[in-house]
Amino acid sequence: MINIRFLANKAVPGLAALLCLMTAACFPDKTQGSPQEQRTTEGESLSAAPAETGALTETGPYAAALGEARTYTEALEELAETERSGGFTPGMGLSESMLREWSGDYGGAVIAAYKELSWAYGYGAGITKDNMTEGLKTVVSLYETGEGNSALKDPSLGEEARIQALRAARGIQAFHHGLWTEAKLSLEGLDAGDEPDSFIRWMFLVCRLEEGEPFRQVLGAYGAIRARYERFPEYWYRGARHFSGHIRGEYAERCINLAPQGPFAEDCRRILAETVGLPSQEGSSIKTRVEIEELITRSAVSGTPGVLTELFALLSLQDNPYTLYTAGALRALAIQEDFRNWFTHEAAQASGRLAERLFYISKG
């Protein structure tokens, strides 16, 4: 198994690591200090790996960090399989970035670093859209001037690295701003691997969906890669924007359940409202079944009925599956006297649909 923390603490930040470092998003604990301060204290020292061979010939800590993986390809395959099993964790994108750089795939290295940022942003993990905009602007500027090459040990690879990294960074910048055609043109040819569900393939599919290409073919390809992006909020958000019917609702729910306070949750709640026939502006009152169950469980375990006031906005909506599910689930609590009395009291204080539903719930 790859030692992710070891790779993330690599002594010299690589070419692609600049993308993350410019927005301080690669290291989830923002209180830990700079990457320089995060180095291990065991005297670990890494030289640049031999990109021309693709073989992991280093000894000592580097070999231990990669476990049984003896080539860059094997190490990258291990990361990909971990993602497909739902095992993505913060730092894996940066680790992939460094592996790709060492293998000579500089464009892919920048794409992988952007993946790290995208996961952090999707969860609302202390990084904003403005942070990403400024970070990308700075990175593009560095690559345009060649200042982003300082991490490369082999001067003969410097210009090639700069061109590939700049192309990737420009494509990412266009993607970030929703310039889908420009993003596709910049990213074309950068994906040299054979992974059908790689992050850059996901980016291409998003561009095609947002451009409005024939949906059946593109949506089929999009759905086929879902296993690798099970824990990626933006994957579900983009799908929710373009699928229809039950699948659209499923994608929106998955996004919200992963990151209820993330940047895509609000739009996904509006989508859920639309899928059940409600005006989109009532989406702010929608909660997913997982959220409903979590609130009810918390209230029941703590013996605190007041927690359930968070469901009142949902109970106030006209009939829809989420409201009816909530009302039915709450009735089970009314068999307990303290909860029954609380529902009765709240029904007397309420009006309209909320009063009617609370009265219904109080009857158990």
C-alpha positions in Angstrom: 0.0 0.0 0.0 1.3 3.4 -0.9 2.3 5.6 2.1 0.3 8.7 1.2 1.5 10.8 4.0 5.1 10.1 3.1 4.6 11.2 -0.5 2.7 14.3 0.7 5.7 15.2 2.8 8.2 14.9 -0.1 11.1 17.3 0.7 10.9 19.3 -2.5 7.5 20.5 -3.8 7.1 19.3 -7.3 5.9 21.1 -10.4 2.3 20.3 -10.0 2.3 20.7 -6.3 2.5 24.4 -6.9 -1.2 24.3 -8.0 -2.3 23.1 -4.6 0.2 25.1 -2.6 -0.9 28.4 -4.2 -4.3 27.9 -2.5 -3.0 26.1 0.6 -5.6 23.3 0.1 -3.5 20.2 -0.2 -3.0 19.8 3.5 -6.4 19.6 5.1 -5.4 20.7 8.6 -4.7 24.4 7.9 -3.1 24.8 11.3 -0.2 22.5 10.6 2.0 25.1 9.0 3.8 25.2 5.7 4.8 22.2 3.6 8.4 22.8 4.6 7.4 22.5 8.3 5.4 19.4 7.6 8.4 17.3 6.6 9.0 14.3 8.7 11.6 14.5 11.4 13.3 11.2 10.6 15.8 12.7 8.2 14.0 11.4 5.1 15.6 12.6 1.9 14.4 12.1 -1.6 16.1 12.8 -4.9 14.0 13.1 -8.0 13.0 9.7 -9.3 14.3 8.6 -12.8 11.4 9.7 -15.1 13.0 8.2 -18.2 12.7 4.6 -17.1 9.4 4.6 -15.2 11.0 2.2 -12.7 11.0 2.8 -9.0 14.7 2.3 -8.5 15.1 4.3 -5.3 16.0 2.5 -2.1 15.3 3.3 1.5 12.3 5.4 2.5 11.1 5.9 -1.1 10.9 2.2 -1.8 9.1 1.6 1.5 6.7 4.4 0.8 5.5 2.6 -2.4 5.3 -0.8 -0.8 5.1 -3.6 -3.5 4.6 -1.2 -6.4 7.8 -1.3 -8.5 6.8 1.0 -11.3 5.0 4.3 -11.6 2.3 2.6 -13.5 1.7 0.1 -10.7 1.6 2.8 -8.1 -0.9 4.9 -10.1 -3.0 1.8 -10.7 -3.1 1.2 -6.9 -4.3 4.8 -6.3 -7.0 4.4 -9.0 -8.2 1.1 -7.5 -8.4 2.7 -4.1 -10.5 5.5 -5.5 -12.8 3.0 -7.2 -13.4 1.2 -3.9 -14.6 4.5 -2.4 -11.3 5.0 -0.6 -10.2 8.4 -1.7 -8.8 10.4 1.2 -7.2 13.9 1.3 -3.6 13.8 0.0 -4.2 11.1 -2.7 -4.5 13.7 -5.5 -1.2 15.3 -4.5 0.4 11.9 -4.3 -0.8 11.0 -7.8 0.5 14.4 -8.9 3.9 13.7 -7.7 4.0 10.2 -9.2 2.9 11.5 -12.6 5.6 14.2 -12.5 8.3 11.7 -11.6 7.1 9.6 -14.6 7.3 12.5 -16.9 3.6 13.2 -17.3 3.7 16.9 -16.3 0.3 17.8 -17.7 -1.2 14.8 -15.8 0.6 15.9 -12.7 -1.2 19.3 -12.8 -4.5 17.7 -13.5 -4.1 15.4 -10.4 -3.2 18.4 -8.3 -6.4 20.1 -9.4 -8.3 17.0 -8.4 -7.0 17.5 -4.9 -8.4 21.0 -4.9 -11.7 20.0 -6.4 -12.3 17.4 -3.7 -11.5 19.9 -1.0 -13.6 22.6 -2.6 -16.6 20.2 -3.1 -16.6 19.5 0.6 -16.4 23.1 1.6 -13.1 22.3 3.3 -11.9 25.8 3.8 -11.3 26.7 0.2 -13.5 29.0 -1.8 -14.1 29.6 -5.5 -12.2 32.9 -5.2 -9.3 31.0 -3.6 -9.1 28.7 -6.6 -9.5 31.5 -9.1 -6.5 33.4 -7.6 -4.5 30.3 -7.2 -5.0 29.2 -10.8 -4.2 32.7 -12.0 -0.9 32.6 -10.2 0.0 29.1 -11.3 -0.7 30.0 -15.0 1.5 33.1 -14.6 4.4 31.0 -13.1 4.2 28.5 -16.0 4.0 31.2 -18.6 7.3 32.7 -17.3 9.0 29.4 -16.6 9.3 30.0 -12.9 7.4 26.9 -12.2 10.3 24.7 -13.4 12.5 25.0 -10.3 11.6 21.6 -9.0 12.8 19.7 -12.0 16.3 18.2 -11.7 16.9 17.5 -15.4 17.2 20.7 -17.4 16.5 18.9 -20.6 13.0 18.3 -19.4 12.3 21.8 -18.2 10.8 23.3 -21.3 8.7 20.2 -22.0 7.4 20.2 -18.5 6.6 23.9 -18.6 4.6 23.5 -21.9 2.6 20.5 -20.7 2.0 22.1 -17.3 0.9 25.4 -18.8 -1.4 23.7 -21.2 -3.0 21.7 -18.3 -3.2 24.8 -16.1 -4.9 26.8 -18.8 -7.4 24.0 -19.4 -8.2 23.8 -15.7 -8.6 27.6 -15.5 -11.1 27.5 -18.4 -12.9 24.6 -16.8 -13.1 26.4 -13.5 -14.7 29.4 -15.2 -17.2 27.3 -17.2 -15.5 28.0 -20.6 -16.2 24.4 -21.7 -15.1 24.6 -25.3 -11.8 26.3 -24.4 -11.2 23.8 -21.6 -11.6 20.9 -24.0 -9.3 22.4 -26.6 -6.6 23.0 -23.9 -6.9 19.6 -22.4 -6.9 17.6 -25.6 -4.0 15.3 -25.9 -2.9 15.5 -22.3 -4.4 12.2 -21.3 -1.8 9.7 -22.4 -3.0 6.9 -20.0 -5.5 4.2 -20.7 -7.8 4.8 -17.6 -11.4 5.1 -18.9 -12.4 6.8 -15.7 -9.4 9.2 -15.1 -10.0 12.7 -13.8 -9.3 14.3 -17.1 -11.8 12.0 -18.8 -14.3 13.1 -16.2 -13.5 16.8 -17.0 -14.0 16.0 -20.7 -17.4 14.5 -20.0 -18.4 17.5 -18.0 -17.4 19.8 -20.8 -19.5 17.7 -23.3 -22.5 17.7 -21.0 -22.3 21.4 -20.3 -21.9 22.1 -24.0 -25.1 20.2 -24.7 -23.8 17.3 -26.7 -26.3 14.4 -27.5 -27.1 13.4 -24.0 -27.7 9.6 -24.3 -24.2 8.8 -25.3 -22.5 11.2 -23.0 -24.6 10.4 -20.0 -24.0 6.7 -20.5 -20.3 7.3 -20.4 -20.7 9.5 -17.4 -22.7 7.0 -15.4 -20.1 4.3 -16.3 -17.4 5.9 -14.2 -19.4 6.6 -11.1 -17.6 4.0 -8.9 -14.4 6.0 -8.9 -16.2 9.2 -7.9 -18.4 7.8 -5.2 -17.0 10.4 -2.7 -16.7 13.3 -5.1 -19.5 15.8 -4.6 -19.0 17.6 -7.9 -19.4 14.3 -9.8 -22.9 13.9 -8.4 -23.7 17.6 -8.9 -22.8 17.6 -12.6 -24.8 14.5 -13.1 -27.8 15.9 -11.3 -27.7 18.9 -13.7 -28.1 16.7 -16.7 -29.8 13.4 -15.9 -33.5 13.3 -15.6 -36.2 11.7 -13.5 -35.3 9.3 -10.7 -31.6 9.3 -11.6 -31.4 13.0 -11.4 -32.8 12.9 -7.9 -30.4 10.2 -6.9 -27.4 12.2 -8.0 -28.6 15.3 -6.2 -29.2 13.3 -3.0 -25.7 11.8 -3.2 -24.1 15.2 -3.6 -26.0 16.6 -0.6 -25.3 13.6 1.6 -21.6 13.9 0.9 -21.4 17.6 1.6 -24.6 19.1 3.0 -22.7 22.4 3.6 -20.7 22.3 0.4 -20.9 24.7 -2.5 -23.1 22.4 -4.6 -25.7 21.4 -2.0 -28.0 24.4 -2.4 -28.3 23.8 -6.2 -28.9 20.1 -5.6 -31.7 20.9 -3.1 -33.4 23.0 -5.8 -33.0 20.1 -8.2 -34.7 17.8 -5.7 -37.6 20.2 -5.3 -38.1 20.2 -9.1 -37.9 16.4 -9.3 -40.9 16.1 -6.9 -42.9 18.8 -8.5 -42.2 21.7 -6.2 -41.0 25.2 -7.2 -37.2 25.3 -7.2 -37.1 28.1 -4.6 -38.6 25.7 -2.1 -35.4 23.6 -2.3 -33.9 25.2 0.7 -36.6 23.4 2.8 -35.8 20.0 1.3 -33.7 17.5 3.3 -32.6 14.1 2.0 -33.8 10.8 3.5 -30.3 10.4 5.1 -30.5 13.8 6.7 -34.1 13.1 7.9 -33.0 9.8 9.5 -30.0 11.4 11.1 -32.0 14.1 12.7 -34.6 11.7 14.0 -32.0 9.3 15.4 -30.1 12.2 17.1 -33.4 13.4 18.7 -34.4 9.9 19.8 -31.0 8.9 21.2 -30.6 12.2 23.1 -34.2 12.4 24.2 -34.4 15.9 22.8 -37.5 16.6 20.8 -36.4 20.2 20.0 -33.9 18.8 17.5 -36.8 18.0 15.2 -37.6 21.7 14.6 -35.1 21.5 11.8 -37.7 19.4 10.0 -40.5 22.0 10.3 -39.8 23.8 7.0 -39.9 20.4 5.2 -43.2 19.5 7.0 -44.7 22.9 5.9 -44.4 22.0 2.2 -47.2 20.7 0.0 -47.4 16.9 -0.4 -44.2 15.4 -1.7 -42.2 12.2 -1.0 -39.7 13.9 1.4 -42.4 15.6 3.5 -44.6 12.4 3.6 -41.6 10.3 4.5 -40.8 12.7 7.4 -44.3 12.7 8.7 -44.4 8.9 8.7 -41.1 8.5 10.3 -41.9 11.0 13.1 -45.1 9.2 14.0 -43.0 6.3 15.4 -41.7 8.7 18.0 -45.1 9.7 19.2 -45.5 6.4 21.1 -43.2 8.0 23.7 -45.1 10.3 25.9 -42.6 13.1 26.0 -42.4 13.2 22.2 -46.2 12.9 21.9 -46.7 15.8 24.3 -44.1 17.9 22.4 -45.7 17.3 19.0 -49.1 18.3 20.5 -47.7 21.5 22.0 -45.9 22.5 18.8 -49.1 21.7 16.7 -51.0 24.1 18.9 -48.4 26.9 18.3 -48.2 26.3 14.5 -50.6 27.0 11.7 -51.4 25.8 8.2 -49.8 22.6 6.8 -47.3 22.5 9.7 -50.0 22.4 12.3 -52.0 19.8 10.4 -49.0 17.5 10.0 -47.8 17.9 13.6 -51.3 17.1 14.8 -51.3 14.0 12.6 -47.9 13.0 13.9 -48.9 13.4 17.5 -51.6 10.8 17.1 -48.9 8.1 16.6 
